[in-house]
Amino acid sequence: MQKIKDGLRKFMTGRRGADELSLALLVLGVVLSMVGTILRFGLLDLLGMACYILSIFRILSRNIEKRYAENVKFVTAWRKYTSSARQFFNRLKNMRSYKYFKCPQCHSRLRLPRKVGEVTVTCGKCHHAFKQKA
């Protein structure tokens, strides 16, 4: 067993390995293949297979700098979408406790505890002071 581990370690030396983009491509390939099988639409199966091949290519690639740059772009875009979705669901969850609103000057999102009446709010980003009723 140790011989297999050493051989695999030697084979992967100098390669990028699995990262967020390659794992996302694998998941996308599985989803496309499953949907293609359920709907009996061969093109989706073919796209799923292309995702598998691209993911394996990325994992085994020796061009580490290029794969790293691709992964950074993907992670940046992915976090932008997931963080906005996470913030939206947090606002929904805390809607009874807090009132959410935007600063009239810089449009950053702010919150106030409910039932505090009308207060003067100072935006933490642009330091604009305005009255807001909660």
VMD Tcl script that builds the backbone (N, CA, C; Angstrom):
set m [mol new atoms 402]
animate dup $m
set s [atomselect $m all]
$s set {name element resname resid chain x y z} {
  {N N MET 1 A 0.819 -1.191 0.000}
  {CA C MET 1 A 0.000 0.000 0.000}
  {C C MET 1 A 0.867 1.260 0.000}
  {N N GLN 2 A 1.962 1.213 0.738}
  {CA C GLN 2 A 2.877 2.352 0.798}
  {C C GLN 2 A 3.491 2.623 -0.570}
  {N N LYS 3 A 3.734 1.551 -1.339}
  {CA C LYS 3 A 4.318 1.692 -2.665}
  {C C LYS 3 A 3.358 2.448 -3.595}
  {N N ILE 4 A 2.061 2.175 -3.470}
  {CA C ILE 4 A 1.057 2.865 -4.280}
  {C C ILE 4 A 0.998 4.340 -3.902}
  {N N LYS 5 A 1.009 4.619 -2.590}
  {CA C LYS 5 A 0.991 6.014 -2.125}
  {C C LYS 5 A 2.205 6.779 -2.639}
  {N N ASP 6 A 3.378 6.161 -2.560}
  {CA C ASP 6 A 4.592 6.820 -3.033}
  {C C ASP 6 A 4.538 7.064 -4.534}
  {N N GLY 7 A 4.027 6.100 -5.287}
  {CA C GLY 7 A 3.903 6.261 -6.735}
  {C C GLY 7 A 2.940 7.376 -7.102}
  {N N LEU 8 A 1.815 7.453 -6.394}
  {CA C LEU 8 A 0.842 8.514 -6.644}
  {C C LEU 8 A 1.419 9.874 -6.261}
  {N N ARG 9 A 2.124 9.928 -5.153}
  {CA C ARG 9 A 2.758 11.183 -4.720}
  {C C ARG 9 A 3.786 11.641 -5.749}
  {N N LYS 10 A 4.574 10.696 -6.290}
  {CA C LYS 10 A 5.573 11.030 -7.296}
  {C C LYS 10 A 4.897 11.504 -8.582}
  {N N PHE 11 A 3.780 10.859 -8.967}
  {CA C PHE 11 A 3.055 11.253 -10.177}
  {C C PHE 11 A 2.479 12.664 -10.053}
  {N N MET 12 A 1.993 13.024 -8.865}
  {CA C MET 12 A 1.350 14.331 -8.671}
  {C C MET 12 A 2.346 15.456 -8.370}
  {N N THR 13 A 3.607 15.145 -8.233}
  {CA C THR 13 A 4.604 16.176 -7.970}
  {C C THR 13 A 4.658 17.144 -9.140}
  {N N GLY 14 A 4.558 18.437 -8.838}
  {CA C GLY 14 A 4.607 19.464 -9.867}
  {C C GLY 14 A 3.276 19.712 -10.550}
  {N N ARG 15 A 2.213 19.123 -10.038}
  {CA C ARG 15 A 0.885 19.333 -10.617}
  {C C ARG 15 A 0.032 20.150 -9.660}
  {N N ARG 16 A -1.002 20.794 -10.185}
  {CA C ARG 16 A -1.860 21.688 -9.391}
  {C C ARG 16 A -2.691 20.920 -8.379}
  {N N GLY 17 A -3.305 19.846 -8.766}
  {CA C GLY 17 A -4.186 19.102 -7.866}
  {C C GLY 17 A -5.580 19.702 -7.870}
  {N N ALA 18 A -6.429 19.208 -7.007}
  {CA C ALA 18 A -7.821 19.655 -6.953}
  {C C ALA 18 A -7.917 21.026 -6.287}
  {N N ASP 19 A -8.702 21.921 -6.881}
  {CA C ASP 19 A -8.986 23.222 -6.291}
  {C C ASP 19 A -10.487 23.476 -6.406}
  {N N GLU 20 A -10.915 24.672 -6.029}
  {CA C GLU 20 A -12.351 24.970 -5.998}
  {C C GLU 20 A -12.989 24.877 -7.379}
  {N N LEU 21 A -12.299 25.373 -8.412}
  {CA C LEU 21 A -12.864 25.345 -9.762}
  {C C LEU 21 A -12.984 23.930 -10.293}
  {N N SER 22 A -11.973 23.107 -10.068}
  {CA C SER 22 A -12.050 21.731 -10.565}
  {C C SER 22 A -13.143 20.950 -9.831}
  {N N LEU 23 A -13.316 21.190 -8.538}
  {CA C LEU 23 A -14.395 20.521 -7.807}
  {C C LEU 23 A -15.768 21.013 -8.268}
  {N N ALA 24 A -15.875 22.320 -8.554}
  {CA C ALA 24 A -17.135 22.854 -9.065}
  {C C ALA 24 A -17.452 22.267 -10.437}
  {N N LEU 25 A -16.438 22.075 -11.259}
  {CA C LEU 25 A -16.654 21.448 -12.566}
  {C C LEU 25 A -17.113 20.002 -12.420}
  {N N LEU 26 A -16.558 19.288 -11.437}
  {CA C LEU 26 A -17.010 17.919 -11.202}
  {C C LEU 26 A -18.476 17.879 -10.767}
  {N N VAL 27 A -18.854 18.772 -9.858}
  {CA C VAL 27 A -20.249 18.821 -9.401}
  {C C VAL 27 A -21.167 19.197 -10.554}
  {N N LEU 28 A -20.760 20.178 -11.357}
  {CA C LEU 28 A -21.560 20.568 -12.514}
  {C C LEU 28 A -21.701 19.409 -13.493}
  {N N GLY 29 A -20.640 18.654 -13.685}
  {CA C GLY 29 A -20.701 17.489 -14.564}
  {C C GLY 29 A -21.684 16.443 -14.065}
  {N N VAL 30 A -21.676 16.209 -12.753}
  {CA C VAL 30 A -22.617 15.240 -12.177}
  {C C VAL 30 A -24.050 15.716 -12.363}
  {N N VAL 31 A -24.303 17.004 -12.091}
  {CA C VAL 31 A -25.659 17.544 -12.229}
  {C C VAL 31 A -26.114 17.475 -13.676}
  {N N LEU 32 A -25.253 17.891 -14.606}
  {CA C LEU 32 A -25.630 17.842 -16.018}
  {C C LEU 32 A -25.897 16.417 -16.482}
  {N N SER 33 A -25.074 15.480 -16.049}
  {CA C SER 33 A -25.279 14.082 -16.429}
  {C C SER 33 A -26.584 13.534 -15.872}
  {N N MET 34 A -26.880 13.865 -14.613}
  {CA C MET 34 A -28.129 13.375 -14.016}
  {C C MET 34 A -29.348 13.968 -14.714}
  {N N VAL 35 A -29.327 15.275 -14.966}
  {CA C VAL 35 A -30.457 15.918 -15.639}
  {C C VAL 35 A -30.589 15.391 -17.060}
  {N N GLY 36 A -29.468 15.203 -17.743}
  {CA C GLY 36 A -29.506 14.653 -19.098}
  {C C GLY 36 A -30.065 13.243 -19.135}
  {N N THR 37 A -29.747 12.441 -18.133}
  {CA C THR 37 A -30.271 11.085 -18.065}
  {C C THR 37 A -31.771 11.085 -17.759}
  {N N ILE 38 A -32.175 11.935 -16.820}
  {CA C ILE 38 A -33.592 11.999 -16.454}
  {C C ILE 38 A -34.435 12.498 -17.630}
  {N N LEU 39 A -33.960 13.544 -18.298}
  {CA C LEU 39 A -34.721 14.126 -19.405}
  {C C LEU 39 A -34.462 13.432 -20.741}
  {N N ARG 40 A -33.543 12.470 -20.744}
  {CA C ARG 40 A -33.136 11.766 -21.960}
  {C C ARG 40 A -32.695 12.754 -23.046}
  {N N PHE 41 A -31.833 13.671 -22.636}
  {CA C PHE 41 A -31.305 14.688 -23.522}
  {C C PHE 41 A -29.803 14.489 -23.589}
  {N N GLY 42 A -29.320 13.889 -24.665}
  {CA C GLY 42 A -27.926 13.481 -24.797}
  {C C GLY 42 A -26.926 14.612 -24.757}
  {N N LEU 43 A -27.344 15.806 -25.168}
  {CA C LEU 43 A -26.420 16.936 -25.173}
  {C C LEU 43 A -25.962 17.288 -23.756}
  {N N LEU 44 A -26.870 17.173 -22.780}
  {CA C LEU 44 A -26.483 17.450 -21.392}
  {C C LEU 44 A -25.491 16.413 -20.876}
  {N N ASP 45 A -25.666 15.155 -21.279}
  {CA C ASP 45 A -24.685 14.120 -20.920}
  {C C ASP 45 A -23.321 14.448 -21.512}
  {N N LEU 46 A -23.329 14.922 -22.738}
  {CA C LEU 46 A -22.082 15.286 -23.404}
  {C C LEU 46 A -21.414 16.471 -22.702}
  {N N LEU 47 A -22.199 17.461 -22.312}
  {CA C LEU 47 A -21.647 18.600 -21.568}
  {C C LEU 47 A -21.109 18.161 -20.207}
  {N N GLY 48 A -21.806 17.241 -19.552}
  {CA C GLY 48 A -21.318 16.691 -18.288}
  {C C GLY 48 A -19.981 16.000 -18.457}
  {N N MET 49 A -19.853 15.237 -19.520}
  {CA C MET 49 A -18.588 14.555 -19.798}
  {C C MET 49 A -17.479 15.571 -20.080}
  {N N ALA 50 A -17.808 16.654 -20.786}
  {CA C ALA 50 A -16.815 17.707 -21.041}
  {C C ALA 50 A -16.367 18.347 -19.732}
  {N N CYS 51 A -17.290 18.525 -18.796}
  {CA C CYS 51 A -16.914 19.075 -17.481}
  {C C CYS 51 A -15.977 18.127 -16.747}
  {N N TYR 52 A -16.238 16.821 -16.822}
  {CA C TYR 52 A -15.352 15.839 -16.189}
  {C C TYR 52 A -13.946 15.932 -16.779}
  {N N ILE 53 A -13.862 15.965 -18.100}
  {CA C ILE 53 A -12.564 15.988 -18.774}
  {C C ILE 53 A -11.803 17.270 -18.436}
  {N N LEU 54 A -12.510 18.410 -18.448}
  {CA C LEU 54 A -11.865 19.676 -18.110}
  {C C LEU 54 A -11.366 19.676 -16.667}
  {N N SER 55 A -12.151 19.088 -15.777}
  {CA C SER 55 A -11.740 19.025 -14.377}
  {C C SER 55 A -10.495 18.159 -14.205}
  {N N ILE 56 A -10.471 17.013 -14.855}
  {CA C ILE 56 A -9.297 16.135 -14.767}
  {C C ILE 56 A -8.077 16.814 -15.388}
  {N N PHE 57 A -8.291 17.520 -16.502}
  {CA C PHE 57 A -7.189 18.278 -17.112}
  {C C PHE 57 A -6.627 19.295 -16.138}
  {N N ARG 58 A -7.519 20.026 -15.453}
  {CA C ARG 58 A -7.066 21.038 -14.490}
  {C C ARG 58 A -6.310 20.400 -13.327}
  {N N ILE 59 A -6.813 19.273 -12.827}
  {CA C ILE 59 A -6.176 18.607 -11.690}
  {C C ILE 59 A -4.774 18.107 -12.051}
  {N N LEU 60 A -4.605 17.596 -13.270}
  {CA C LEU 60 A -3.327 17.004 -13.671}
  {C C LEU 60 A -2.401 17.990 -14.378}
  {N N SER 61 A -2.821 19.236 -14.548}
  {CA C SER 61 A -2.026 20.213 -15.276}
  {C C SER 61 A -0.751 20.572 -14.518}
  {N N ARG 62 A 0.317 20.780 -15.275}
  {CA C ARG 62 A 1.580 21.220 -14.685}
  {C C ARG 62 A 1.765 22.730 -14.784}
  {N N ASN 63 A 0.860 23.416 -15.483}
  {CA C ASN 63 A 0.927 24.871 -15.602}
  {C C ASN 63 A 0.224 25.484 -14.383}
  {N N ILE 64 A 0.918 25.482 -13.273}
  {CA C ILE 64 A 0.336 25.851 -11.986}
  {C C ILE 64 A -0.089 27.318 -11.965}
  {N N GLU 65 A 0.711 28.201 -12.538}
  {CA C GLU 65 A 0.391 29.633 -12.493}
  {C C GLU 65 A -0.931 29.934 -13.206}
  {N N LYS 66 A -1.123 29.359 -14.392}
  {CA C LYS 66 A -2.349 29.600 -15.153}
  {C C LYS 66 A -3.561 29.017 -14.442}
  {N N ARG 67 A -3.436 27.801 -13.904}
  {CA C ARG 67 A -4.563 27.182 -13.177}
  {C C ARG 67 A -4.885 27.980 -11.919}
  {N N TYR 68 A -3.853 28.524 -11.268}
  {CA C TYR 68 A -4.067 29.342 -10.075}
  {C C TYR 68 A -4.835 30.615 -10.426}
  {N N ALA 69 A -4.446 31.273 -11.518}
  {CA C ALA 69 A -5.131 32.500 -11.938}
  {C C ALA 69 A -6.589 32.219 -12.281}
  {N N GLU 70 A -6.855 31.104 -12.963}
  {CA C GLU 70 A -8.237 30.727 -13.287}
  {C C GLU 70 A -9.037 30.491 -12.017}
  {N N ASN 71 A -8.433 29.823 -11.051}
  {CA C ASN 71 A -9.123 29.524 -9.802}
  {C C ASN 71 A -9.420 30.792 -9.011}
  {N N VAL 72 A -8.492 31.750 -9.005}
  {CA C VAL 72 A -8.714 33.010 -8.289}
  {C C VAL 72 A -9.893 33.757 -8.896}
  {N N LYS 73 A -9.981 33.804 -10.228}
  {CA C LYS 73 A -11.118 34.459 -10.888}
  {C C LYS 73 A -12.430 33.785 -10.504}
  {N N PHE 74 A -12.444 32.449 -10.516}
  {CA C PHE 74 A -13.659 31.719 -10.178}
  {C C PHE 74 A -14.068 31.967 -8.729}
  {N N VAL 75 A -13.126 31.870 -7.812}
  {CA C VAL 75 A -13.439 32.037 -6.388}
  {C C VAL 75 A -13.947 33.454 -6.116}
  {N N THR 76 A -13.339 34.448 -6.751}
  {CA C THR 76 A -13.784 35.828 -6.567}
  {C C THR 76 A -15.228 36.001 -7.030}
  {N N ALA 77 A -15.536 35.497 -8.208}
  {CA C ALA 77 A -16.909 35.610 -8.730}
  {C C ALA 77 A -17.879 34.804 -7.884}
  {N N TRP 78 A -17.498 33.611 -7.486}
  {CA C TRP 78 A -18.375 32.733 -6.709}
  {C C TRP 78 A -18.691 33.332 -5.344}
  {N N ARG 79 A -17.691 33.893 -4.688}
  {CA C ARG 79 A -17.917 34.498 -3.367}
  {C C ARG 79 A -18.805 35.722 -3.447}
  {N N LYS 80 A -18.714 36.463 -4.561}
  {CA C LYS 80 A -19.564 37.631 -4.735}
  {C C LYS 80 A -21.035 37.209 -4.746}
  {N N TYR 81 A -21.345 36.150 -5.470}
  {CA C TYR 81 A -22.729 35.688 -5.549}
  {C C TYR 81 A -23.182 35.010 -4.262}
  {N N THR 82 A -22.335 34.206 -3.667}
  {CA C THR 82 A -22.746 33.510 -2.455}
  {C C THR 82 A -22.865 34.453 -1.267}
  {N N SER 83 A -21.999 35.480 -1.214}
  {CA C SER 83 A -22.101 36.408 -0.080}
  {C C SER 83 A -23.367 37.252 -0.184}
  {N N SER 84 A -23.755 37.661 -1.388}
  {CA C SER 84 A -24.988 38.437 -1.520}
  {C C SER 84 A -26.198 37.573 -1.192}
  {N N ALA 85 A -26.181 36.307 -1.572}
  {CA C ALA 85 A -27.285 35.406 -1.222}
  {C C ALA 85 A -27.330 35.168 0.284}
  {N N ARG 86 A -26.165 34.997 0.905}
  {CA C ARG 86 A -26.098 34.784 2.348}
  {C C ARG 86 A -26.619 36.009 3.099}
  {N N GLN 87 A -26.248 37.201 2.637}
  {CA C GLN 87 A -26.739 38.424 3.270}
  {C C GLN 87 A -28.246 38.551 3.122}
  {N N PHE 88 A -28.781 38.199 1.963}
  {CA C PHE 88 A -30.223 38.268 1.745}
  {C C PHE 88 A -30.961 37.353 2.723}
  {N N PHE 89 A -30.494 36.130 2.879}
  {CA C PHE 89 A -31.162 35.202 3.789}
  {C C PHE 89 A -31.002 35.619 5.248}
  {N N ASN 90 A -29.864 36.237 5.593}
  {CA C ASN 90 A -29.702 36.772 6.949}
  {C C ASN 90 A -30.685 37.899 7.205}
  {N N ARG 91 A -30.890 38.768 6.211}
  {CA C ARG 91 A -31.874 39.845 6.374}
  {C C ARG 91 A -33.275 39.276 6.548}
  {N N LEU 92 A -33.602 38.235 5.781}
  {CA C LEU 92 A -34.920 37.601 5.940}
  {C C LEU 92 A -35.079 36.992 7.333}
  {N N LYS 93 A -34.025 36.357 7.820}
  {CA C LYS 93 A -34.076 35.704 9.121}
  {C C LYS 93 A -34.227 36.720 10.251}
  {N N ASN 94 A -33.571 37.868 10.136}
  {CA C ASN 94 A -33.574 38.875 11.197}
  {C C ASN 94 A -34.580 39.999 10.954}
  {N N MET 95 A -35.514 39.814 10.039}
  {CA C MET 95 A -36.443 40.869 9.670}
  {C C MET 95 A -37.313 41.332 10.841}
  {N N ARG 96 A -37.630 40.459 11.752}
  {CA C ARG 96 A -38.457 40.834 12.903}
  {C C ARG 96 A -37.677 41.621 13.947}
  {N N SER 97 A -36.383 41.411 14.002}
  {CA C SER 97 A -35.562 42.078 15.018}
  {C C SER 97 A -34.979 43.389 14.542}
  {N N TYR 98 A -34.711 43.509 13.244}
  {CA C TYR 98 A -34.031 44.686 12.713}
  {C C TYR 98 A -34.776 45.248 11.517}
  {N N LYS 99 A -34.638 46.551 11.318}
  {CA C LYS 99 A -35.119 47.201 10.103}
  {C C LYS 99 A -33.891 47.495 9.250}
  {N N TYR 100 A -33.914 47.032 8.012}
  {CA C TYR 100 A -32.807 47.241 7.085}
  {C C TYR 100 A -33.153 48.380 6.147}
  {N N PHE 101 A -32.171 49.232 5.846}
  {CA C PHE 101 A -32.361 50.353 4.936}
  {C C PHE 101 A -31.008 50.729 4.352}
  {N N LYS 102 A -31.050 51.615 3.355}
  {CA C LYS 102 A -29.816 52.039 2.697}
  {C C LYS 102 A -29.511 53.485 3.023}
  {N N CYS 103 A -28.236 53.805 3.071}
  {CA C CYS 103 A -27.792 55.181 3.271}
  {C C CYS 103 A -28.179 55.984 2.030}
  {N N PRO 104 A -28.800 57.148 2.199}
  {CA C PRO 104 A -29.204 57.928 1.026}
  {C C PRO 104 A -28.024 58.480 0.221}
  {N N GLN 105 A -26.847 58.530 0.822}
  {CA C GLN 105 A -25.696 59.099 0.122}
  {C C GLN 105 A -24.881 58.037 -0.614}
  {N N CYS 106 A -24.457 57.001 0.092}
  {CA C CYS 106 A -23.565 56.008 -0.530}
  {C C CYS 106 A -24.259 54.679 -0.819}
  {N N HIS 107 A -25.496 54.524 -0.396}
  {CA C HIS 107 A -26.322 53.339 -0.644}
  {C C HIS 107 A -25.787 52.064 0.005}
  {N N SER 108 A -24.987 52.200 1.057}
  {CA C SER 108 A -24.574 51.010 1.784}
  {C C SER 108 A -25.734 50.563 2.683}
  {N N ARG 109 A -25.788 49.263 2.944}
  {CA C ARG 109 A -26.902 48.715 3.700}
  {C C ARG 109 A -26.637 48.861 5.200}
  {N N LEU 110 A -27.634 49.380 5.911}
  {CA C LEU 110 A -27.541 49.589 7.355}
  {C C LEU 110 A -28.726 48.913 8.024}
  {N N ARG 111 A -28.661 48.777 9.361}
  {CA C ARG 111 A -29.784 48.201 10.092}
  {C C ARG 111 A -29.942 48.889 11.432}
  {N N LEU 112 A -31.174 48.870 11.913}
  {CA C LEU 112 A -31.498 49.409 13.232}
  {C C LEU 112 A -32.363 48.389 13.963}
  {N N PRO 113 A -32.211 48.287 15.286}
  {CA C PRO 113 A -33.130 47.422 16.025}
  {C C PRO 113 A -34.553 47.979 15.925}
  {N N ARG 114 A -35.509 47.098 15.849}
  {CA C ARG 114 A -36.908 47.523 15.757}
  {C C ARG 114 A -37.339 48.193 17.056}
  {N N LYS 115 A -38.335 49.059 16.954}
  {CA C LYS 115 A -38.994 49.719 18.087}
  {C C LYS 115 A -38.071 50.637 18.885}
  {N N VAL 116 A -37.138 51.325 18.221}
  {CA C VAL 116 A -36.332 52.327 18.924}
  {C C VAL 116 A -36.820 53.734 18.614}
  {N N GLY 117 A -37.812 53.849 17.725}
  {CA C GLY 117 A -38.342 55.162 17.370}
  {C C GLY 117 A -37.490 55.817 16.301}
  {N N GLU 118 A -37.580 57.144 16.221}
  {CA C GLU 118 A -36.804 57.882 15.234}
  {C C GLU 118 A -35.469 58.282 15.842}
  {N N VAL 119 A -34.392 57.900 15.174}
  {CA C VAL 119 A -33.042 58.179 15.676}
  {C C VAL 119 A -32.193 58.786 14.560}
  {N N THR 120 A -31.139 59.435 14.946}
  {CA C THR 120 A -30.177 59.943 13.974}
  {C C THR 120 A -29.130 58.862 13.735}
  {N N VAL 121 A -29.002 58.482 12.488}
  {CA C VAL 121 A -28.081 57.406 12.108}
  {C C VAL 121 A -26.901 58.028 11.379}
  {N N THR 122 A -25.708 57.564 11.707}
  {CA C THR 122 A -24.513 57.983 10.990}
  {C C THR 122 A -23.976 56.771 10.234}
  {N N CYS 123 A -23.865 56.906 8.933}
  {CA C CYS 123 A -23.368 55.816 8.085}
  {C C CYS 123 A -21.904 55.544 8.430}
  {N N GLY 124 A -21.577 54.290 8.586}
  {CA C GLY 124 A -20.201 53.926 8.920}
  {C C GLY 124 A -19.250 54.051 7.753}
  {N N LYS 125 A -19.790 54.071 6.542}
  {CA C LYS 125 A -18.939 54.119 5.365}
  {C C LYS 125 A -18.621 55.560 4.940}
  {N N CYS 126 A -19.670 56.395 4.811}
  {CA C CYS 126 A -19.452 57.764 4.315}
  {C C CYS 126 A -19.648 58.820 5.407}
  {N N HIS 127 A -20.046 58.408 6.614}
  {CA C HIS 127 A -20.245 59.277 7.780}
  {C C HIS 127 A -21.336 60.332 7.559}
  {N N HIS 128 A -22.305 60.021 6.721}
  {CA C HIS 128 A -23.441 60.896 6.482}
  {C C HIS 128 A -24.449 60.671 7.604}
  {N N ALA 129 A -24.908 61.733 8.245}
  {CA C ALA 129 A -25.885 61.627 9.336}
  {C C ALA 129 A -27.270 61.971 8.794}
  {N N PHE 130 A -28.258 61.129 9.146}
  {CA C PHE 130 A -29.637 61.340 8.711}
  {C C PHE 130 A -30.577 60.712 9.720}
  {N N LYS 131 A -31.838 61.113 9.688}
  {CA C LYS 131 A -32.841 60.581 10.606}
  {C C LYS 131 A -33.511 59.378 9.964}
  {N N GLN 132 A -33.756 58.364 10.786}
  {CA C GLN 132 A -34.410 57.154 10.307}
  {C C GLN 132 A -35.314 56.636 11.406}
  {N N LYS 133 A -36.512 56.205 11.008}
  {CA C LYS 133 A -37.485 55.661 11.945}
  {C C LYS 133 A -37.401 54.139 11.898}
  {N N ALA 134 A -37.314 53.542 13.077}
  {CA C ALA 134 A -37.276 52.083 13.132}
  {C C ALA 134 A -38.486 51.640 13.885}
}
mol reanalyze $m
mol bondsrecalc $m
mol representation Tube
mol addrep $m
